[in-house]
Amino acid sequence: MNAEYPHGTGAARSDAEELLATSPAWDLSPTRHLHHKEVLMQQIDRDTISDARTSTARPRRRLLRPAMVLPVAAALTGVLVVTASGGDHTSAARRPSAAGPVKDNGASVTLDRIAAAAMSRDVKPVKDDQFVYVEFLGRQNTGTVGGPVRLGALGKHEVWTAQGSGPTTRTGWIRDTGKDAVMPGELVPIVTTSPVPAGLDHPTYKWLATLPTDPEALRALLYDQTEPWGDLSQDETVFRNVGELLRSTIMPPATASALYKVVEKIPGVTVVPDAVDAAGRHGIGITRKDPASATRDEWIFDKKTFAYLGSRSYMTTDKGTGGTADTLYGVDAVTASGVVDSPGEASADTEG
């Protein structure tokens, strides 16, 4: 659950950006999110950081949240087109933060428990010809850019992520239903403009299984392979990227456990004692507020099993939005996930 999702640069808005800004279904990251939900929040963040009210330029992000932006793109083009990001990952800016010990407000203990629970889960490997299926319930902002936040009706969002390890231009499929859906009930492909290999832009089970499970080695790799999103810190970029992986994939237990231990070392991560997902389930939240962002994401976990439940997204400034600080502008809940053999097929594995 997440903001700052890029859609190109330039001072003038394209027809697509106008539709995204006023769409009744998504206020859009990349992801969040991505994820959704983020077009409005990107505008808010950019305006807050630079005070350039006429600019619609957005930083590139590593992971695009199909739930928030792609259905709108589909309405314009007939397919969902994602631009994969790239670039040099060797600069010092992408190295892990050299900050001192993380201030512990309970986040360290909580993330240790979440990591231990993740390690204990039984997960079957996903084959190359299968799809990871995730079903969400969610509500997103239906307000216009610069206007007050208005949460829309609860809707269902389904994602099928292709698992082939080779570069592909079709990374998955999505389907949305509900009052605010742009293309309700339609199964729509997610298509990239150029082939994307398995990796941060297309996280497959096999790729996730190749990641180091030593937390320090994984932390170094993540900082090296993620680019900062605009003016956000590298710590915040990694935090949001990990959030996208958690909400949209099925991964080996050791990988999931190591990711939570990476988050434990990110400065500024805090615990929210009680958080409620879109399905009304109460859990414990993990969040981080970045000084360069006008939004923050909150991950929600079951208080007993520490399973991932969903996320909430907040606007942390009232500048140009008609809202107040810490205004909820998006909430979702993972209601089912599993492995299926074809797009359109739903998994029987329910969450929570």
ZAMARGU-4260 file (C-alpha; in steps of 0.2 Angstrom, whole numbers, plus 5000, padded with zeros to 4 digits):
<rodrens>
0) 5000/5000/5000 | 5009/5015/4993 | 5012/5031/4984 | 5024/5039/4971 | 5021/5029/4955
5) 5028/5036/4939 | 5019/5039/4924 | 5032/5050/4914 | 5038/5068/4914 | 5032/5084/4908
10) 5022/5099/4913 | 5006/5096/4903 | 4995/5081/4907 | 4991/5068/4894 | 4973/5062/4891
15) 4978/5046/4900 | 4984/5056/4916 | 4968/5066/4916 | 4958/5050/4916 | 4969/5043/4930
20) 4967/5059/4940 | 4948/5059/4939 | 4944/5041/4938 | 4931/5035/4950 | 4940/5019/4953
25) 4958/5022/4958 | 4967/5038/4964 | 4983/5033/4959 | 5009/5018/4965 | 5018/5009/4957
30) 5013/5000/4971 | 5003/5003/4988 | 5005/4995/4977 | 5007/4994/4970 | 4994/4996/4979
35) 4985/5005/4973 | 4976/5025/4974 | 4991/5034/4970 | 4989/5046/4956 | 4982/5059/4968
40) 4995/5054/4981 | 5009/5056/4968 | 5002/5073/4965 | 5002/5078/4983 | 5019/5071/4986
45) 5027/5080/4971 | 5018/5097/4975 | 5023/5096/4994 | 5041/5092/4990 | 5044/5104/4975
50) 5029/5116/4976 | 5028/5114/4958 | 5009/5113/4956 | 5009/5112/4937 | 5021/5097/4936
55) 5014/5079/4934 | 5032/5071/4933 | 5034/5056/4944 | 5049/5046/4950 | 5051/5029/4943
60) 5047/5015/4955 | 5053/4997/4955 | 5036/4989/4957 | 5019/4994/4949 | 5003/4991/4960
65) 4991/4984/4947 | 4977/4986/4959 | 4978/5005/4959 | 4983/5011/4941 | 4982/4997/4928
70) 4963/4995/4926 | 4963/5014/4921 | 4977/5011/4908 | 4967/4996/4901 | 4952/5007/4898
75) 4962/5018/4888 | 4972/5005/4878 | 4963/4988/4879 | 4978/4981/4888 | 4987/4985/4904
80) 5004/4992/4899 | 5018/4994/4912 | 5035/5003/4909 | 5049/4993/4917 | 5062/5003/4925
85) 5080/5000/4924 | 5097/5009/4927 | 5113/5008/4936 | 5112/5000/4953 | 5130/5003/4959
90) 5129/5021/4966 | 5133/5025/4985 | 5115/5031/4986 | 5108/5013/4985 | 5119/5006/4999
95) 5111/5001/5015 | 5109/5016/5027 | 5124/5018/5039 | 5112/5024/5053 | 5114/5019/5071
100) 5103/5006/5080 | 5085/5007/5076 | 5075/5015/5089 | 5064/5001/5096 | 5046/5005/5100
105) 5041/4987/5099 | 5044/4986/5080 | 5060/4975/5082 | 5051/4962/5093 | 5036/4962/5083
110) 5045/4960/5066 | 5055/4946/5075 | 5039/4937/5078 | 5032/4940/5061 | 5049/4933/5054
115) 5048/4917/5065 | 5030/4914/5060 | 5034/4916/5041 | 5048/4904/5043 | 5036/4891/5050
120) 5024/4891/5036 | 5023/4877/5024 | 5024/4884/5006 | 5025/4873/4990 | 5036/4879/4976
125) 5027/4887/4961 | 5030/4880/4944 | 5035/4890/4929 | 5019/4887/4920 | 5008/4892/4935
130) 5001/4908/4941 | 5001/4916/4959 | 4984/4922/4963 | 4980/4935/4975 | 4962/4942/4979
135) 4960/4959/4988 | 4945/4968/4995 | 4948/4987/4995 | 4942/5005/4995 | 4952/5019/4987
140) 4951/5038/4985 | 4938/5043/4972 | 4942/5062/4974 | 4950/5073/4961 | 4967/5080/4962
145) 4967/5094/4974 | 4950/5090/4981 | 4945/5081/4998 | 4948/5063/5000 | 4933/5052/4997
150) 4934/5034/5000 | 4925/5024/4986 | 4914/5008/4988 | 4922/4992/4993 | 4927/4982/4978
155) 4936/4966/4974 | 4953/4966/4964 | 4961/4949/4958 | 4979/4947/4951 | 4987/4933/4942
160) 5006/4934/4941 | 5014/4924/4928 | 5029/4913/4934 | 5040/4910/4919 | 5058/4914/4922
165) 5062/4921/4905 | 5059/4939/4899 | 5041/4942/4895 | 5030/4956/4889 | 5014/4949/4898
170) 5018/4948/4917 | 5000/4943/4922 | 4982/4947/4922 | 4970/4957/4933 | 4951/4958/4936
175) 4941/4970/4946 | 4923/4970/4951 | 4912/4982/4961 | 4904/4999/4960 | 4919/5009/4956
180) 4928/4996/4944 | 4933/5004/4927 | 4931/4987/4918 | 4920/4977/4930 | 4922/4958/4928
185) 4934/4959/4913 | 4950/4948/4913 | 4963/4960/4907 | 4982/4956/4903 | 4996/4966/4911
190) 5008/4970/4896 | 5025/4978/4897 | 5032/4989/4882 | 5048/4978/4882 | 5052/4961/4889
195) 5054/4960/4908 | 5065/4946/4916 | 5060/4939/4933 | 5066/4951/4947 | 5060/4966/4957
200) 5049/4972/4942 | 5042/4954/4940 | 5044/4944/4956 | 5042/4926/4953 | 5043/4912/4966
205) 5059/4905/4957 | 5067/4922/4958 | 5062/4925/4976 | 5070/4908/4980 | 5087/4914/4973
210) 5088/4928/4985 | 5100/4927/5000 | 5092/4922/5016 | 5105/4930/5027 | 5097/4946/5032
215) 5112/4957/5030 | 5116/4949/5012 | 5098/4952/5007 | 5098/4970/5014 | 5114/4974/5004
220) 5106/4966/4988 | 5089/4976/4990 | 5098/4992/4992 | 5109/4989/4977 | 5095/4984/4966
225) 5082/4997/4970 | 5082/5015/4964 | 5076/5029/4975 | 5059/5036/4970 | 5061/5054/4967
230) 5065/5063/4983 | 5061/5048/4994 | 5076/5041/5005 | 5083/5024/5000 | 5077/5017/5016
235) 5059/5022/5012 | 5061/5015/4994 | 5066/4998/5001 | 5052/4998/5014 | 5039/5001/5000
240) 5047/4988/4988 | 5047/4975/5002 | 5028/4980/5005 | 5024/4976/4987 | 5033/4959/4988
245) 5023/4955/5004 | 5006/4959/4997 | 5007/4952/4979 | 5018/4936/4980 | 5020/4919/4987
250) 5038/4916/4992 | 5049/4903/5001 | 5047/4904/5020 | 5066/4908/5022 | 5065/4922/5010
255) 5049/4930/5018 | 5058/4928/5035 | 5074/4937/5029 | 5064/4951/5022 | 5055/4955/5038
260) 5072/4955/5047 | 5078/4967/5033 | 5064/4979/5038 | 5068/4977/5056 | 5084/4986/5052
265) 5077/5001/5042 | 5077/5017/5053 | 5060/5024/5057 | 5050/5009/5057 | 5037/5009/5070
270) 5022/4998/5077 | 5004/5003/5076 | 4995/4993/5091 | 4978/4992/5082 | 4975/4993/5063
275) 4960/4987/5053 | 4960/4981/5036 | 4947/4983/5022 | 4938/4967/5028 | 4936/4974/5046
280) 4950/4962/5053 | 4960/4970/5068 | 4978/4967/5068 | 4995/4975/5072 | 5002/4988/5060
285) 5020/4991/5054 | 5023/5008/5046 | 5036/5021/5042 | 5034/5040/5039 | 5047/5047/5027
290) 5051/5066/5029 | 5051/5068/5010 | 5034/5060/5007 | 5016/5066/5010 | 5010/5049/5012
295) 5014/5033/5022 | 5009/5015/5021 | 5004/5003/5035 | 5006/4984/5034 | 4993/4974/5044
300) 4997/4957/5052 | 4986/4946/5062 | 4990/4948/5081 | 4990/4929/5084 | 4997/4921/5069
305) 5006/4936/5062 | 5000/4932/5044 | 4999/4947/5032 | 4981/4954/5032 | 4982/4969/5021
310) 4987/4988/5021 | 4981/5005/5024 | 4988/5021/5016 | 4988/5038/5024 | 4990/5056/5018
315) 5001/5065/5030 | 4998/5083/5025 | 4983/5093/5021 | 4992/5103/5008 | 4981/5105/4993
320) 4970/5090/4997 | 4956/5097/5007 | 4960/5084/5021 | 4969/5084/5037 | 4985/5076/5042
325) 4985/5057/5043 | 4970/5055/5032 | 4966/5038/5027 | 4965/5037/5008 | 4966/5019/5004
330) 4963/5002/5013 | 4964/4984/5007 | 4963/4966/5013 | 4970/4950/5006 | 4956/4938/5006
335) 4963/4924/4996 | 4979/4918/4989 | 4987/4903/4981 | 4993/4894/4965 | 4983/4891/4950
340) 4986/4884/4933 | 4977/4898/4922 | 4972/4916/4923 | 4954/4918/4928 | 4955/4903/4940
345) 4953/4907/4958 | 4962/4899/4972 | 4952/4891/4986 | 4965/4896/4999 | 4957/4910/5010
350) 4966/4922/5021 | 4963/4926/5039
</rodrens>
